[in-house]
Amino acid sequence: MKKRVAVLFLAAVLGAVGMTGCGTGAGSKGKADTATTETDDDQAAADAVAAMIDAIYVQERTKETDKQCADAKAAWDALTDAQKELVEGENADPDYFGRDTGDASKDDPRSQDDIGENEILVVSFGTSFNDSRVADIKGIEDALQAAYPDWSVRRAFTAQIIINHVQARDGEAIDNMDQALERAVANGVKNLVIQPTHLMHGAEYDELMEAVETYQDQFETVKVAEPLLGEVGSDATVINDDKAAVAEALTTEAVKDADYDSLEAAKEGGAAFVFLGHGTSHTAKVSYSQMQTQMNEMGYDNVFIGTVEGEPEETSCEAVLDAVAAAGYTKVILRPLMVVAGDHANNDMAGPDEDSWLSIFQASGKFDSVDAQITGLGSIDAIQQIYVSHTKAVIKE
């Protein structure tokens, strides 16, 4: 927007010069008019692309979606670099097409036919961050395929907004739930196992179950495996083997990536780890409190659980910052408690804006150092094996 402001300011100055008689009269006025016209044309072109992006930033797929995605990308590509910087809409900005999130060609949308009679459908919320999609979501899918070579592993995303983003920007078509289930029916799948990559039994999991019910009678068997943290439980004190396994795997990787020999060594060095989840108003939000209980039960005193949404309340940024400071830690390492290190990890946790957790912790002045590890749970081998074990449990039923 800075360039637009500069151009508008220049146009205003030139107009004022013409009006006061300084310069060459009509000639100066003509130049000002030309500059204003060019500015208006640039903004009009940018606004048109912004409207096209907003049109595909929706959660419902229609028969027009494929064309809308292609048209939006073509219109973006036709803009000049200056025009691209002017793109701004309700959900549109230059980063929609312009941000480099990695090489999408390394991904596999797993939308192939020839599925066979047995399918494992891996259902994820999704991410438009290409490197994270490959490391985290594809990582889990690849682990499942390696564990079950006689089954066909396929993919579905529940976020149509993300599906449209990836399709428009990178030309990669990923099935939504209905498309994936219709593909399974068309391919004659008899035994369908659905493995959610969701963290918990939250809103996304509920929506998944609703979609599955619609297709339930079109397969001989349909089984849905547990999400990562397993059963929710009634209150903050309820923990289980899944939560213990996730706590250990995540903490081990975080300690290693921070170059400490052990969590105890990090503690002695004044370092605390803050694992940041998404947060939710769903009743499953108690899972975050349970994860803090799990950390405490395992003696991980310098591990704190936070959430972007600040639900539960004790996981808000202010509450966690105060808890870390009150415990006397002088170094903080932020890391996602999220399957995918996507938008929330890159922006809400570690982004440059003043409202990111990284910026807020740094601005507090209470810590000597604040660092961020932008790595999703899905890229950790031990986490992948938890999903494998959940799939195994329902296949054996």
LUMVEX-571730 format. One line per 10 residues: for each residue x, y, z of C-alpha. Coordinates in Angstrom, 2 decimals, always signed. Layout:
N
X Y Z  ...
This chain:
397
+0.00 +0.00 +0.00  +2.98 +2.33 +0.49  +3.55 +2.61 -3.26  -0.10 +3.45 -3.83  +0.04 +6.20 -1.20  +3.19 +7.58 -2.79  +1.59 +7.68 -6.23  -1.57 +9.33 -4.91  +0.52 +11.88 -3.04  +2.50 +12.67 -6.18
-0.68 +13.07 -8.19  -2.10 +15.44 -5.57  +1.05 +17.52 -5.60  +1.08 +17.80 -9.38  -2.58 +18.78 -9.36  -1.97 +21.49 -6.79  +0.91 +22.88 -8.84  -1.29 +23.18 -11.90  -4.02 +24.97 -9.95  -1.70 +27.68 -8.56
-0.29 +28.57 -11.95  +3.25 +27.30 -11.23  +4.82 +25.31 -14.06  +3.47 +25.24 -17.60  -0.28 +25.44 -17.03  -2.19 +22.99 -19.25  +0.87 +20.80 -19.75  +1.29 +20.26 -16.01  -2.40 +19.56 -15.64  -2.18 +16.98 -18.39
+0.65 +15.15 -16.65  -1.28 +15.13 -13.37  -4.35 +13.74 -15.10  -2.24 +11.04 -16.72  -0.66 +10.06 -13.40  -4.06 +9.93 -11.72  -5.50 +7.84 -14.54  -2.63 +5.35 -14.34  -3.07 +5.08 -10.57  -6.79 +4.48 -10.94
-6.16 +1.85 -13.61  -3.62 +0.05 -11.42  -6.01 +0.01 -8.47  -8.90 -1.17 -10.65  -6.83 -4.09 -11.93  -5.75 -5.00 -8.40  -9.31 -4.72 -7.08  -10.55 -7.05 -9.79  -8.08 -9.74 -8.70  -8.93 -9.16 -5.03
-12.59 -9.78 -5.83  -11.68 -13.01 -7.64  -9.66 -14.21 -4.64  -12.50 -13.38 -2.25  -14.85 -15.36 -4.50  -12.83 -18.56 -4.00  -12.11 -17.90 -0.34  -15.22 -19.88 +0.55  -16.02 -23.16 +2.26  -18.44 -24.43 -0.40
-17.37 -26.00 -3.68  -19.59 -25.31 -6.71  -19.54 -26.25 -10.38  -17.83 -22.90 -11.03  -14.95 -23.42 -8.58  -12.43 -24.92 -11.02  -12.90 -22.08 -13.50  -12.84 -19.44 -10.77  -9.53 -20.77 -9.46  -7.96 -20.80 -12.93
-9.28 -17.33 -13.77  -8.01 -15.84 -10.51  -4.49 -17.15 -11.11  -4.47 -15.94 -14.73  -5.61 -12.48 -13.64  -2.92 -12.35 -10.93  -0.21 -13.36 -13.38  -1.30 -10.55 -15.71  -0.70 -7.87 -13.06  +2.50 -5.86 -12.87
+4.58 -6.14 -9.71  +3.31 -2.71 -8.62  -0.30 -3.75 -9.17  +0.18 -6.96 -7.17  +1.16 -4.91 -4.12  -2.21 -3.12 -4.32  -4.30 -6.29 -4.06  -6.45 -6.06 -0.95  -9.91 -7.44 -0.23  -11.94 -8.99 +2.53
-9.62 -12.00 +2.51  -7.32 -11.14 -0.39  -3.79 -9.81 -0.14  -0.55 -10.08 -2.15  +0.51 -13.15 -0.15  -2.38 -15.25 -1.46  -0.52 -15.89 -4.70  +2.78 -14.18 -3.96  +4.04 -15.85 -0.78  +6.61 -18.59 -1.31
+5.63 -21.55 +0.88  +7.76 -24.18 -0.84  +7.61 -26.53 -3.79  +4.11 -27.93 -4.35  +5.46 -30.46 -6.87  +6.92 -32.46 -3.96  +3.41 -33.17 -2.70  +1.06 -35.99 -3.72  -2.66 -35.11 -3.60  -3.46 -38.85 -3.55
-6.53 -38.38 -5.71  -5.79 -41.34 -7.95  -8.42 -43.87 -8.92  -7.70 -47.65 -9.10  -8.15 -47.79 -5.34  -9.14 -51.41 -4.99  -11.38 -52.92 -2.33  -9.52 -51.59 +0.73  -8.91 -47.89 +1.34  -7.41 -45.81 +4.13
-8.73 -42.28 +3.70  -6.55 -39.79 +5.59  -8.64 -36.74 +6.44  -6.93 -33.47 +7.34  -8.03 -29.89 +7.80  -5.31 -29.01 +5.28  -2.75 -26.28 +4.73  -1.70 -24.01 +1.87  +1.91 -24.00 +3.12  +3.51 -26.38 +0.63
+6.57 -27.42 +2.63  +4.41 -28.10 +5.69  +1.88 -30.07 +3.65  +4.67 -32.29 +2.36  +6.44 -32.77 +5.70  +3.41 -33.06 +7.96  +0.38 -34.35 +6.06  +2.18 -36.32 +3.36  +4.53 -37.58 +6.06  +1.62 -39.19 +7.91
+0.10 -40.54 +4.71  +3.42 -42.06 +3.61  +3.85 -43.73 +7.01  +0.39 -45.28 +6.74  +1.06 -46.50 +3.21  +4.35 -48.06 +4.31  +2.59 -49.81 +7.21  -0.28 -51.06 +5.04  +1.05 -51.73 +1.53  -2.02 -53.82 +0.64
-4.34 -50.88 +1.29  -4.66 -47.77 -0.88  -4.04 -44.57 +1.05  -5.97 -41.56 -0.22  -6.41 -37.95 +0.97  -9.23 -35.58 +1.79  -9.14 -32.05 +3.19  -12.08 -30.60 +5.10  -11.19 -26.93 +4.44  -12.46 -25.99 +0.97
-10.84 -22.57 +1.42  -7.46 -24.28 +1.54  -8.27 -26.66 -1.30  -9.16 -23.68 -3.51  -6.02 -21.80 -2.48  -3.71 -24.68 -3.39  -5.58 -25.35 -6.63  -5.55 -21.72 -7.74  -1.95 -20.99 -6.83  -0.24 -24.31 -7.56
-2.61 -26.19 -9.85  -2.85 -29.06 -7.34  -6.35 -30.52 -7.00  -7.10 -32.08 -3.61  -10.37 -33.88 -2.86  -12.76 -32.58 -0.24  -14.66 -35.13 +1.86  -17.56 -35.55 -0.57  -15.24 -35.91 -3.56  -13.08 -38.46 -1.76
-16.06 -40.53 -0.62  -17.68 -40.38 -4.05  -14.37 -41.50 -5.55  -14.27 -44.44 -3.14  -17.82 -45.47 -4.10  -17.08 -45.13 -7.82  -13.97 -47.28 -7.40  -15.88 -50.09 -5.72  -14.20 -49.79 -2.33  -15.65 -52.34 +0.08
-13.69 -51.66 +3.27  -13.10 -48.04 +4.19  -10.94 -46.92 +7.10  -10.87 -43.21 +7.86  -7.89 -41.86 +9.75  -8.32 -38.25 +10.87  -5.12 -36.30 +11.38  -7.00 -33.94 +13.70  -5.57 -33.36 +17.14  -8.78 -34.14 +19.03
-12.50 -34.88 +18.89  -13.33 -31.25 +18.08  -15.54 -29.42 +15.60  -13.62 -30.65 +12.54  -13.92 -34.24 +13.75  -17.68 -33.80 +14.26  -18.07 -32.50 +10.70  -16.09 -35.46 +9.41  -18.43 -37.89 +11.16  -21.48 -36.16 +9.68
-20.06 -36.52 +6.18  -19.26 -40.20 +6.75  -22.80 -40.97 +7.90  -24.15 -39.89 +4.51  -22.10 -42.58 +2.76  -22.18 -45.24 +5.50  -24.42 -47.72 +3.64  -22.38 -47.63 +0.41  -19.54 -49.74 +1.83  -19.41 -53.15 +3.44
-17.46 -51.74 +6.38  -16.63 -48.20 +7.47  -14.38 -47.60 +10.47  -13.14 -44.30 +11.85  -9.87 -44.31 +13.79  -9.01 -42.07 +16.73  -7.51 -38.59 +16.25  -4.04 -37.97 +17.66  -4.85 -37.38 +21.33  -7.43 -40.15 +21.58
-10.53 -39.90 +23.76  -11.22 -36.52 +25.31  -12.29 -37.44 +28.84  -14.46 -35.50 +31.25  -12.09 -32.99 +32.85  -8.57 -31.56 +32.94  -7.20 -34.42 +35.01  -7.94 -37.11 +32.41  -4.85 -38.32 +30.58  -4.15 -41.41 +28.48
-1.42 -43.30 +26.65  -1.89 -41.23 +23.48  -1.39 -37.94 +25.29  +1.67 -39.35 +27.06  +3.15 -40.52 +23.76  +2.52 -37.14 +22.10  +3.98 -35.27 +25.09  +7.14 -37.35 +25.00  +7.59 -37.24 +21.22  +7.01 -33.48 +20.95
+9.18 -32.57 +23.91  +12.02 -34.83 +22.77  +12.10 -33.20 +19.34  +11.85 -29.68 +20.76  +14.72 -30.28 +23.18  +16.87 -31.75 +20.41  +16.13 -28.89 +18.00  +17.03 -26.39 +20.74  +20.44 -28.11 +21.09  +19.97 -29.28 +24.66
+21.08 -32.71 +25.83  +17.88 -33.15 +27.85  +14.82 -31.33 +29.12  +16.48 -31.15 +32.53  +19.53 -29.49 +30.96  +17.24 -26.95 +29.32  +15.58 -26.28 +32.67  +18.94 -25.75 +34.37  +19.80 -23.31 +31.58  +16.66 -21.28 +32.34
+14.78 -22.42 +29.23  +11.04 -23.08 +29.01  +9.16 -24.63 +26.09  +5.76 -23.25 +25.10  +3.76 -25.60 +22.87  +1.08 -23.66 +21.04  -2.16 -25.25 +19.88  -5.04 -23.70 +17.95  -7.61 -23.56 +20.74  -11.35 -24.02 +20.41
-14.68 -23.16 +21.99  -15.71 -26.79 +21.48  -16.04 -28.90 +24.61  -12.93 -30.77 +23.45  -10.88 -27.74 +24.50  -10.29 -29.58 +27.76  -7.76 -31.63 +25.78  -5.31 -28.73 +26.04  -5.69 -28.64 +29.82  -5.19 -32.40 +29.85
-1.97 -32.00 +27.88  -0.70 -29.59 +30.53  -1.67 -32.14 +33.17  +0.17 -34.78 +31.18  +3.32 -32.64 +31.02  +3.14 -32.06 +34.78  +2.61 -35.76 +35.48  +5.71 -36.59 +33.48  +7.79 -34.07 +35.42  +8.08 -31.68 +32.47
+7.98 -28.60 +34.72  +9.39 -26.25 +32.09  +6.78 -27.11 +29.45  +3.71 -24.90 +29.06  +0.64 -25.34 +26.83  -0.85 -22.32 +25.05  -3.43 -21.75 +22.32  -3.87 -19.15 +19.61  -7.54 -18.70 +20.47  -6.89 -18.54 +24.21
-9.43 -21.24 +24.97  -9.21 -22.64 +27.64  -8.45 -19.34 +29.42  -5.28 -20.58 +31.08  -3.81 -21.16 +27.61  -4.07 -17.51 +26.51  -0.91 -15.65 +25.57  -1.06 -13.38 +28.61  -1.69 -16.26 +31.01  +1.11 -18.40 +29.61
+3.59 -15.51 +29.46  +2.90 -14.67 +33.09  +3.23 -18.32 +34.14  +6.58 -18.71 +32.37  +7.92 -15.47 +33.85  +6.63 -16.28 +37.34  +8.43 -19.63 +37.20  +11.69 -17.75 +36.67  +12.59 -18.87 +33.17  +14.66 -16.45 +31.12
+14.65 -18.23 +27.78  +11.57 -19.26 +25.81  +11.23 -21.65 +22.88  +7.89 -21.56 +21.06  +6.77 -24.57 +19.04  +3.43 -25.66 +17.53  +1.20 -28.19 +19.25  -0.35 -28.56 +15.81  -0.22 -31.38 +13.30  +0.73 -28.92 +10.56
+3.08 -25.94 +10.82  +0.93 -23.77 +8.59  -0.62 -20.33 +8.89  -1.01 -20.34 +12.68  +2.56 -21.48 +13.28  +4.12 -19.12 +10.74  +1.98 -16.08 +11.51  +0.18 -16.28 +14.86  +3.09 -17.95 +16.63  +6.24 -16.76 +14.88
+5.13 -13.95 +12.58  +6.67 -10.44 +12.52  +3.44 -8.63 +13.43  +3.22 -7.16 +16.92  +0.36 -9.49 +17.92  +2.22 -12.74 +17.29  +3.29 -14.77 +20.32  +6.94 -14.30 +19.37  +6.56 -10.52 +19.22  +4.52 -10.32 +22.42
+6.98 -12.44 +24.41  +9.90 -10.41 +23.05  +8.19 -7.08 +23.73  +7.42 -8.04 +27.33  +11.07 -7.54 +28.26  +10.81 -10.43 +30.71  +13.07 -12.84 +28.84  +16.65 -12.80 +27.64  +15.73 -14.69 +24.47  +12.61 -15.90 +22.67
+12.93 -18.30 +19.75  +10.50 -20.27 +17.59  +10.66 -23.74 +16.07  +8.30 -23.88 +13.08  +7.80 -27.64 +12.85  +4.50 -29.53 +12.79  +3.73 -32.69 +14.74  +3.10 -34.59 +11.53  +6.76 -34.56 +10.54  +7.83 -36.41 +13.70
+8.26 -40.14 +13.14  +6.99 -41.07 +16.61  +3.81 -39.05 +15.97  +3.31 -40.73 +12.60  +3.53 -44.10 +14.34  +0.74 -43.08 +16.74  -1.51 -42.59 +13.74  -0.38 -45.96 +12.39  -1.32 -47.58 +15.69  -4.75 -45.92 +15.63
-5.36 -47.23 +12.12  -4.16 -50.67 +13.15  -6.62 -50.72 +16.05  -9.67 -50.33 +13.82  -8.42 -52.59 +11.05  -8.09 -55.39 +13.60  -11.61 -54.91 +14.99
